[in-house]
Amino acid sequence: MIKNLHITTDSNFTIKPISAEETYAIRQPILRAGKPIDDCKFEGDTLESTFHLGLFFNDTLIGVASYMKNHHANFSEEYQYQLRGMAILKEYQKKGLGTLLIQAGKEELSNRKVDRLWFNARETAIQFYKNHGYIIEGKSFNIEGVGIHFLMTNK
Ligand SMILES: CC(C)(COP(=O)(O)OP(=O)(O)OC[C@H]1O[C@@H](n2cnc3c(N)ncnc32)[C@H](O)[C@@H]1OP(=O)(O)O)[C@@H](O)C(=O)NCCC(=O)NCCS
């Protein structure tokens, strides 16, 4: 239905803050397929400093991304955030929507004057993140039950 739409100028798409609970509807099928809902709950999800962005097509939630204040030992900056649970529903992927979501996250982090963003990226999403200027730090590692990941960061 949304094939060939000019996503970035289409006003049917909106990004707004959502709750941790709302993210599960996307996290479960895309990031934790076949696993119980409890596996979709991340540590830090409900902290005051955490924010969750939801991407809507009209009133339907189709994508999510969560940003949590979290320090990674590889980096020295005081004010660090971790991106977690970035996912777009399968039928909406590769249409530029993940781009909208990650740009919105970048903007919010900039408003909050966050010094460092980092995340553990799935192998299959590396190119997407590279396209948005993020870089790999160090070697790949395995996350039990999820697969090969790379630590990525904004600088
Ligand atoms: C990774 C993910 C969030 C990216 O979201 P997305 O909406 O697919 O992202 P975009 O459409 O903005 O960009 C993805 C690719 O589609 C391409 N693309 C964008 N618009 C396009 C269009 N209209 N037609 C064809 N291709 C297009 C982009 O060039 C990009 O190419 P890449 O393969 O080099 O990355 C999404 O694919 C996803 O949820 N994947 C599964 C879960 C996952 O791996 N999450 C990340 C965990 S670390």
PDBQT file of the ligand as one rigid body, heavy atoms in Angstrom, charges set to zero:
ROOT
HETATM    1  C1  LIG A 201      17.367  -1.955  10.483  1.00  0.00    +0.000 C 
HETATM    2  C2  LIG A 201      16.015  -1.282  10.284  1.00  0.00    +0.000 C 
HETATM    3  C3  LIG A 201      15.554  -0.641  11.572  1.00  0.00    +0.000 C 
HETATM    4  C4  LIG A 201      16.177  -0.197   9.207  1.00  0.00    +0.000 C 
HETATM    5  O1  LIG A 201      14.890   0.380   8.958  1.00  0.00    +0.000 OA
HETATM    6  P1  LIG A 201      14.382   0.610   7.455  1.00  0.00    +0.000 P 
HETATM    7  O2  LIG A 201      13.089   1.309   7.523  1.00  0.00    +0.000 OA
HETATM    8  O3  LIG A 201      14.444  -0.667   6.726  1.00  0.00    +0.000 OA
HETATM    9  O4  LIG A 201      15.523   1.625   6.995  1.00  0.00    +0.000 OA
HETATM   10  P2  LIG A 201      15.594   2.472   5.645  1.00  0.00    +0.000 P 
HETATM   11  O5  LIG A 201      14.527   2.077   4.728  1.00  0.00    +0.000 OA
HETATM   12  O6  LIG A 201      15.688   3.898   6.063  1.00  0.00    +0.000 OA
HETATM   13  O7  LIG A 201      17.007   2.032   5.103  1.00  0.00    +0.000 OA
HETATM   14  C5  LIG A 201      17.273   0.644   4.887  1.00  0.00    +0.000 C 
HETATM   15  C6  LIG A 201      17.761   0.401   3.485  1.00  0.00    +0.000 C 
HETATM   16  O8  LIG A 201      16.708   0.612   2.575  1.00  0.00    +0.000 OA
HETATM   17  C7  LIG A 201      17.153   1.454   1.519  1.00  0.00    +0.000 C 
HETATM   18  N1  LIG A 201      15.992   2.246   1.083  1.00  0.00    +0.000 N 
HETATM   19  C8  LIG A 201      15.471   3.334   1.683  1.00  0.00    +0.000 A 
HETATM   20  N2  LIG A 201      14.407   3.790   0.997  1.00  0.00    +0.000 NA
HETATM   21  C9  LIG A 201      14.232   2.939  -0.041  1.00  0.00    +0.000 A 
HETATM   22  C10 LIG A 201      13.294   2.858  -1.093  1.00  0.00    +0.000 A 
HETATM   23  N3  LIG A 201      12.312   3.746  -1.221  1.00  0.00    +0.000 N 
HETATM   24  N4  LIG A 201      13.424   1.838  -1.968  1.00  0.00    +0.000 NA
HETATM   25  C11 LIG A 201      14.409   0.917  -1.843  1.00  0.00    +0.000 A 
HETATM   26  N5  LIG A 201      15.335   0.936  -0.854  1.00  0.00    +0.000 NA
HETATM   27  C12 LIG A 201      15.247   1.942   0.013  1.00  0.00    +0.000 A 
HETATM   28  C13 LIG A 201      18.228   2.279   2.141  1.00  0.00    +0.000 C 
HETATM   29  O9  LIG A 201      19.132   2.761   1.189  1.00  0.00    +0.000 OA
HETATM   30  C14 LIG A 201      18.872   1.330   3.100  1.00  0.00    +0.000 C 
HETATM   31  O10 LIG A 201      19.843   0.558   2.465  1.00  0.00    +0.000 OA
HETATM   32  P3  LIG A 201      20.913  -0.354   3.270  1.00  0.00    +0.000 P 
HETATM   33  O11 LIG A 201      20.549  -1.749   2.880  1.00  0.00    +0.000 OA
HETATM   34  O12 LIG A 201      22.224   0.092   2.769  1.00  0.00    +0.000 OA
HETATM   35  O13 LIG A 201      20.714  -0.109   4.735  1.00  0.00    +0.000 OA
HETATM   36  C15 LIG A 201      14.936  -2.287   9.792  1.00  0.00    +0.000 C 
HETATM   37  O14 LIG A 201      15.322  -2.827   8.570  1.00  0.00    +0.000 OA
HETATM   38  C16 LIG A 201      14.626  -3.378  10.776  1.00  0.00    +0.000 C 
HETATM   39  O15 LIG A 201      13.751  -3.234  11.618  1.00  0.00    +0.000 OA
HETATM   40  N6  LIG A 201      15.340  -4.518  10.645  1.00  0.00    +0.000 N 
HETATM   41  C17 LIG A 201      15.069  -5.675  11.508  1.00  0.00    +0.000 C 
HETATM   42  C18 LIG A 201      15.425  -5.408  12.950  1.00  0.00    +0.000 C 
HETATM   43  C19 LIG A 201      16.845  -4.951  13.132  1.00  0.00    +0.000 C 
HETATM   44  O16 LIG A 201      17.771  -5.545  12.618  1.00  0.00    +0.000 OA
HETATM   45  N7  LIG A 201      16.996  -3.876  13.936  1.00  0.00    +0.000 N 
HETATM   46  C20 LIG A 201      18.295  -3.333  14.255  1.00  0.00    +0.000 C 
HETATM   47  C21 LIG A 201      18.795  -3.995  15.482  1.00  0.00    +0.000 C 
HETATM   48  S1  LIG A 201      20.456  -3.471  15.842  1.00  0.00    +0.000 SA
ENDROOT
TORSDOF 0
